Amino acid sequence: MRWTIAVVLLGFASAGLAADAGEIKTASGAVHLERAGKKLPVKVGMAVQQSDTLVTGADGSAGITFTDNSLLSVGPNSVLAIDKYAFDTTTHAGQFDASLKKGTLAVISGKMVKQSPEAMRVRTPSSIMGVRGTEFVVKVD
């Protein structure tokens, strides 16, 4: 009986955890993640999750590798929100929606876009880009 309760409780606890969408590979200067109302200082190796917002200061930059091998590089004075991220490692199907509120973003798309060219979208204050190619750069003033 105790094992059954422990297994059920463990199942509920893990269901509440957000899945990691990617990992911080590089970070320099002032960079933090906003997650669940908290500001977390960014460290190399730190997990990035859906609903995180990456914020860089005047001297900040960061590089993220996502689970589909997409590479994102965020420049100084940037605010990038990971609105939605889902990726199936078996079929390579998924959805990647991000919002660049200000700053610069360079992207090399990964397996998800190769599988489904319409799977990645980046929103800016004035436009929405459907990513069809493999590399692009966006700047928002």
DRENPA-3360 file (N, C-alpha, C; in nm, 2 decimals, always signed):
BEGIN
1 = MRWTIAVV = +0.08/-0.12/+0.00/+0.00/+0.00/+0.00/+0.09/+0.13/+0.00 ~ +0.19/+0.13/+0.08/+0.28/+0.24/+0.09/+0.34/+0.27/-0.05 ~ +0.39/+0.17/-0.12/+0.45/+0.18/-0.25/+0.35/+0.24/-0.35 ~ +0.23/+0.20/-0.34/+0.13/+0.25/-0.43/+0.11/+0.40/-0.41 ~ +0.10/+0.45/-0.29/+0.08/+0.59/-0.26/+0.20/+0.67/-0.30 ~ +0.32/+0.61/-0.27/+0.45/+0.68/-0.31/+0.45/+0.70/-0.47 ~ +0.42/+0.59/-0.54/+0.42/+0.60/-0.69/+0.32/+0.70/-0.74 ~ +0.20/+0.70/-0.68/+0.10/+0.80/-0.72/+0.14/+0.94/-0.69;
9 = LLGFASAG = +0.20/+0.97/-0.57/+0.25/+1.10/-0.54/+0.36/+1.14/-0.63 ~ +0.45/+1.05/-0.66/+0.56/+1.08/-0.75/+0.51/+1.12/-0.89 ~ +0.41/+1.05/-0.93/+0.35/+1.08/-1.06/+0.29/+1.22/-1.07 ~ +0.22/+1.26/-0.96/+0.17/+1.39/-0.95/+0.28/+1.50/-0.95 ~ +0.38/+1.47/-0.87/+0.49/+1.57/-0.86/+0.56/+1.59/-1.00 ~ +0.59/+1.48/-1.07/+0.66/+1.49/-1.20/+0.57/+1.55/-1.30 ~ +0.43/+1.53/-1.29/+0.34/+1.59/-1.39/+0.34/+1.75/-1.38 ~ +0.37/+1.80/-1.26/+0.38/+1.94/-1.24/+0.51/+2.01/-1.29;
17 = LAADAGEI = +0.61/+1.93/-1.32/+0.73/+1.99/-1.36/+0.73/+2.02/-1.51 ~ +0.79/+2.13/-1.55/+0.79/+2.17/-1.69/+0.91/+2.09/-1.76 ~ +0.88/+2.05/-1.88/+0.99/+1.98/-1.96/+1.09/+2.08/-2.00 ~ +1.22/+2.04/-2.01/+1.32/+2.13/-2.06/+1.31/+2.14/-2.21 ~ +1.31/+2.26/-2.26/+1.31/+2.28/-2.40/+1.45/+2.29/-2.46 ~ +1.54/+2.33/-2.38/+1.68/+2.35/-2.43/+1.77/+2.38/-2.31 ~ +1.89/+2.43/-2.35/+2.00/+2.45/-2.25/+2.08/+2.57/-2.29 ~ +2.12/+2.65/-2.19/+2.21/+2.77/-2.21/+2.35/+2.71/-2.24;
25 = KTASGAVH = +2.40/+2.75/-2.36/+2.53/+2.70/-2.40/+2.64/+2.81/-2.38 ~ +2.60/+2.93/-2.40/+2.69/+3.04/-2.37/+2.62/+3.16/-2.30 ~ +2.69/+3.23/-2.22/+2.63/+3.35/-2.16/+2.74/+3.44/-2.12 ~ +2.72/+3.57/-2.14/+2.82/+3.67/-2.10/+2.75/+3.80/-2.06 ~ +2.81/+3.87/-1.97/+2.75/+4.00/-1.93/+2.62/+3.97/-1.85 ~ +2.54/+4.07/-1.85/+2.41/+4.07/-1.77/+2.31/+3.99/-1.84 ~ +2.27/+3.87/-1.79/+2.17/+3.79/-1.85/+2.09/+3.72/-1.74 ~ +1.96/+3.72/-1.75/+1.87/+3.64/-1.66/+1.75/+3.58/-1.73;
33 = LERAGKKL = +1.70/+3.48/-1.67/+1.57/+3.42/-1.71/+1.46/+3.46/-1.62 ~ +1.35/+3.50/-1.68/+1.23/+3.52/-1.59/+1.14/+3.40/-1.60 ~ +1.12/+3.33/-1.49/+1.04/+3.21/-1.48/+0.95/+3.21/-1.36 ~ +0.82/+3.20/-1.39/+0.72/+3.19/-1.28/+0.73/+3.31/-1.19 ~ +0.76/+3.43/-1.24/+0.76/+3.55/-1.16/+0.90/+3.58/-1.09 ~ +1.00/+3.49/-1.12/+1.13/+3.50/-1.05/+1.23/+3.54/-1.16 ~ +1.33/+3.61/-1.12/+1.45/+3.64/-1.20/+1.56/+3.55/-1.16 ~ +1.60/+3.46/-1.26/+1.71/+3.36/-1.23/+1.83/+3.40/-1.31;
41 = PVKVGMAV = +1.95/+3.42/-1.24/+2.07/+3.45/-1.31/+2.11/+3.33/-1.40 ~ +2.15/+3.36/-1.52/+2.18/+3.26/-1.62/+2.31/+3.20/-1.60 ~ +2.33/+3.07/-1.61/+2.45/+3.00/-1.60/+2.46/+2.90/-1.72 ~ +2.58/+2.88/-1.77/+2.60/+2.78/-1.88/+2.55/+2.64/-1.82 ~ +2.47/+2.57/-1.90/+2.42/+2.44/-1.86/+2.28/+2.45/-1.80 ~ +2.23/+2.57/-1.77/+2.10/+2.59/-1.72/+1.99/+2.55/-1.82 ~ +1.89/+2.48/-1.77/+1.78/+2.45/-1.86/+1.69/+2.57/-1.89 ~ +1.64/+2.57/-2.01/+1.54/+2.67/-2.06/+1.41/+2.59/-2.08;
49 = QQSDTLVT = +1.30/+2.65/-2.04/+1.17/+2.59/-2.05/+1.07/+2.68/-2.12 ~ +0.97/+2.61/-2.17/+0.85/+2.68/-2.23/+0.80/+2.78/-2.13 ~ +0.77/+2.90/-2.17/+0.72/+3.01/-2.09/+0.83/+3.09/-2.02 ~ +0.96/+3.06/-2.04/+1.07/+3.14/-1.99/+1.09/+3.26/-2.08 ~ +1.14/+3.37/-2.02/+1.18/+3.49/-2.09/+1.32/+3.51/-2.06 ~ +1.40/+3.52/-2.17/+1.54/+3.55/-2.16/+1.56/+3.70/-2.17 ~ +1.63/+3.77/-2.08/+1.66/+3.91/-2.08/+1.81/+3.94/-2.07 ~ +1.86/+4.02/-2.17/+2.00/+4.05/-2.17/+2.01/+4.20/-2.14;
57 = GADGSAGI = +2.12/+4.24/-2.07/+2.15/+4.38/-2.05/+2.24/+4.44/-2.16 ~ +2.28/+4.56/-2.14/+2.36/+4.63/-2.24/+2.49/+4.55/-2.28 ~ +2.54/+4.48/-2.19/+2.66/+4.40/-2.22/+2.64/+4.25/-2.23 ~ +2.51/+4.21/-2.23/+2.47/+4.07/-2.22/+2.45/+4.00/-2.36 ~ +2.47/+3.87/-2.36/+2.44/+3.79/-2.48/+2.43/+3.64/-2.43 ~ +2.35/+3.56/-2.50/+2.34/+3.42/-2.46/+2.31/+3.34/-2.58 ~ +2.35/+3.21/-2.58/+2.33/+3.11/-2.68/+2.26/+3.00/-2.62 ~ +2.15/+2.95/-2.69/+2.07/+2.84/-2.64/+2.07/+2.73/-2.75;
65 = TFTDNSLL = +2.08/+2.61/-2.71/+2.06/+2.49/-2.79/+1.93/+2.42/-2.75 ~ +1.83/+2.41/-2.84/+1.71/+2.34/-2.80/+1.72/+2.20/-2.83 ~ +1.62/+2.12/-2.78/+1.62/+1.97/-2.80/+1.61/+1.92/-2.94 ~ +1.57/+2.01/-3.03/+1.56/+1.97/-3.17/+1.69/+2.01/-3.25 ~ +1.79/+2.06/-3.17/+1.92/+2.11/-3.22/+1.91/+2.25/-3.29 ~ +1.80/+2.32/-3.27/+1.79/+2.46/-3.31/+1.89/+2.54/-3.22 ~ +1.95/+2.64/-3.28/+2.05/+2.73/-3.21/+2.00/+2.87/-3.21 ~ +1.98/+2.93/-3.10/+1.94/+3.07/-3.09/+2.05/+3.15/-3.02;
73 = SVGPNSVL = +2.08/+3.27/-3.07/+2.18/+3.36/-3.01/+2.11/+3.49/-2.99 ~ +2.11/+3.54/-2.87/+2.04/+3.66/-2.83/+2.14/+3.76/-2.80 ~ +2.13/+3.88/-2.86/+2.23/+3.99/-2.84/+2.20/+4.08/-2.72 ~ +2.27/+4.19/-2.71/+2.25/+4.28/-2.60/+2.12/+4.35/-2.60 ~ +2.07/+4.39/-2.49/+1.94/+4.47/-2.47/+1.83/+4.40/-2.54 ~ +1.82/+4.27/-2.51/+1.71/+4.19/-2.58/+1.62/+4.13/-2.48 ~ +1.49/+4.10/-2.52/+1.39/+4.03/-2.44/+1.33/+3.93/-2.54 ~ +1.35/+3.80/-2.51/+1.30/+3.69/-2.59/+1.22/+3.60/-2.50;
81 = AIDKYAFD = +1.09/+3.58/-2.54/+1.00/+3.49/-2.47/+0.98/+3.36/-2.55 ~ +1.00/+3.25/-2.48/+0.97/+3.12/-2.54/+0.82/+3.09/-2.51 ~ +0.74/+3.12/-2.61/+0.59/+3.11/-2.59/+0.54/+2.97/-2.59 ~ +0.59/+2.89/-2.68/+0.55/+2.75/-2.69/+0.67/+2.67/-2.75 ~ +0.69/+2.55/-2.69/+0.79/+2.46/-2.74/+0.75/+2.32/-2.71 ~ +0.74/+2.24/-2.82/+0.71/+2.10/-2.80/+0.78/+2.03/-2.92 ~ +0.85/+1.92/-2.88/+0.93/+1.85/-2.98/+0.92/+1.70/-2.95 ~ +0.89/+1.62/-3.06/+0.89/+1.48/-3.05/+1.02/+1.42/-3.10;
89 = TTTHAGQF = +1.10/+1.36/-3.02/+1.23/+1.32/-3.06/+1.23/+1.20/-3.16 ~ +1.12/+1.13/-3.16/+1.10/+1.02/-3.26/+1.06/+1.06/-3.40 ~ +0.96/+1.15/-3.40/+0.90/+1.19/-3.53/+0.96/+1.32/-3.58 ~ +1.02/+1.40/-3.49/+1.07/+1.53/-3.51/+0.96/+1.64/-3.54 ~ +0.84/+1.60/-3.51/+0.73/+1.69/-3.52/+0.73/+1.78/-3.39 ~ +0.67/+1.90/-3.41/+0.67/+1.99/-3.30/+0.62/+2.13/-3.33 ~ +0.63/+2.22/-3.23/+0.59/+2.36/-3.25/+0.68/+2.44/-3.17 ~ +0.73/+2.55/-3.23/+0.82/+2.64/-3.16/+0.78/+2.79/-3.19;
97 = DASLKKGT = +0.72/+2.85/-3.09/+0.68/+2.99/-3.10/+0.76/+3.07/-3.00 ~ +0.81/+3.18/-3.05/+0.89/+3.27/-2.97/+0.85/+3.42/-3.00 ~ +0.87/+3.51/-2.90/+0.84/+3.65/-2.92/+0.97/+3.73/-2.89 ~ +1.02/+3.80/-2.99/+1.13/+3.89/-2.96/+1.07/+4.03/-2.94 ~ +1.07/+4.07/-2.82/+1.01/+4.20/-2.78/+1.10/+4.32/-2.81 ~ +1.23/+4.30/-2.80/+1.33/+4.40/-2.84/+1.46/+4.33/-2.85 ~ +1.56/+4.39/-2.92/+1.69/+4.34/-2.93/+1.72/+4.26/-3.06 ~ +1.81/+4.17/-3.05/+1.85/+4.10/-3.17/+1.85/+3.95/-3.14;
105 = LAVISGKM = +1.82/+3.87/-3.25/+1.81/+3.73/-3.24/+1.86/+3.67/-3.37 ~ +1.95/+3.57/-3.36/+2.00/+3.50/-3.47/+1.96/+3.35/-3.45 ~ +1.92/+3.28/-3.55/+1.87/+3.15/-3.54/+1.92/+3.06/-3.65 ~ +1.96/+2.94/-3.61/+1.98/+2.83/-3.71/+1.88/+2.72/-3.66 ~ +1.78/+2.70/-3.75/+1.68/+2.60/-3.71/+1.73/+2.46/-3.71 ~ +1.65/+2.38/-3.64/+1.69/+2.24/-3.62/+1.60/+2.14/-3.69 ~ +1.59/+2.02/-3.63/+1.52/+1.91/-3.69/+1.37/+1.93/-3.71 ~ +1.31/+2.01/-3.62/+1.17/+2.04/-3.62/+1.13/+2.11/-3.76;
113 = VKQSPEAM = +1.21/+2.21/-3.79/+1.18/+2.28/-3.92/+1.21/+2.20/-4.04 ~ +1.31/+2.12/-4.03/+1.34/+2.02/-4.14/+1.22/+1.93/-4.17 ~ +1.16/+1.88/-4.06/+1.04/+1.80/-4.07/+0.92/+1.87/-4.11 ~ +0.89/+1.99/-4.05/+0.77/+2.07/-4.08/+0.81/+2.21/-4.09 ~ +0.83/+2.26/-4.21/+0.88/+2.40/-4.23/+0.80/+2.51/-4.16 ~ +0.67/+2.48/-4.13/+0.58/+2.58/-4.07/+0.58/+2.57/-3.92 ~ +0.67/+2.49/-3.86/+0.67/+2.46/-3.72/+0.73/+2.57/-3.63 ~ +0.80/+2.66/-3.69/+0.87/+2.77/-3.61/+0.81/+2.90/-3.65;
121 = RVRTPSSI = +0.78/+2.98/-3.54/+0.73/+3.12/-3.57/+0.80/+3.21/-3.47 ~ +0.84/+3.33/-3.51/+0.90/+3.43/-3.43/+0.81/+3.56/-3.44 ~ +0.76/+3.60/-3.33/+0.68/+3.73/-3.33/+0.76/+3.84/-3.29 ~ +0.74/+3.96/-3.35/+0.80/+4.08/-3.31/+0.68/+4.18/-3.28 ~ +0.71/+4.30/-3.23/+0.60/+4.39/-3.21/+0.52/+4.43/-3.34 ~ +0.59/+4.42/-3.45/+0.53/+4.46/-3.57/+0.50/+4.35/-3.68 ~ +0.55/+4.23/-3.65/+0.53/+4.12/-3.75/+0.53/+3.98/-3.69 ~ +0.50/+3.88/-3.77/+0.51/+3.74/-3.73/+0.58/+3.68/-3.85;
129 = MGVRGTEF = +0.69/+3.61/-3.82/+0.77/+3.54/-3.92/+0.75/+3.39/-3.91 ~ +0.71/+3.33/-4.02/+0.71/+3.18/-4.03/+0.84/+3.14/-4.08 ~ +0.91/+3.06/-4.01/+1.05/+3.03/-4.05/+1.04/+2.91/-4.15 ~ +1.09/+2.94/-4.27/+1.09/+2.84/-4.38/+1.23/+2.79/-4.41 ~ +1.33/+2.88/-4.38/+1.47/+2.84/-4.41/+1.54/+2.79/-4.29 ~ +1.67/+2.79/-4.30/+1.75/+2.73/-4.19/+1.82/+2.84/-4.10 ~ +1.84/+2.96/-4.16/+1.92/+3.06/-4.08/+1.85/+3.20/-4.10 ~ +1.84/+3.28/-3.99/+1.79/+3.41/-4.01/+1.83/+3.49/-3.89;
137 = VVKVD = +1.83/+3.63/-3.91/+1.86/+3.72/-3.80/+1.75/+3.82/-3.80 ~ +1.71/+3.86/-3.68/+1.60/+3.96/-3.65/+1.65/+4.07/-3.56 ~ +1.61/+4.19/-3.59/+1.64/+4.30/-3.49/+1.52/+4.38/-3.47 ~ +1.49/+4.41/-3.34/+1.37/+4.49/-3.31/+1.43/+4.61/-3.23 ~ +1.40/+4.73/-3.27/+1.44/+4.85/-3.20/+1.34/+4.89/-3.09;
% end
